[in-house]
Amino acid sequence: MKIDHEKMTAEIDLMNDKTMYVVKDNRLIPHTLSDYGETVVITMGGKVDRFETKEKRKV
């Protein structure tokens, strides 16, 4: 991930499907997803507040 603070742009790898990105308060926040499970994005006031992850293992 490359960030250019002057232009307010970021270059991310679109081929990496294990990472989810959120923009909050002019920051790019990466979140690595688990192999199995569920990730819920909780918003407050129209902005991302937190992630809730339930991790599961496949047997």
ABEGO torsion letter per residue (X at the ends): XBBBAAAGBBBBBAABAABBBBBBGGBBBBBBBBABEBBBBBBBGGBBABBBBBBBBBX
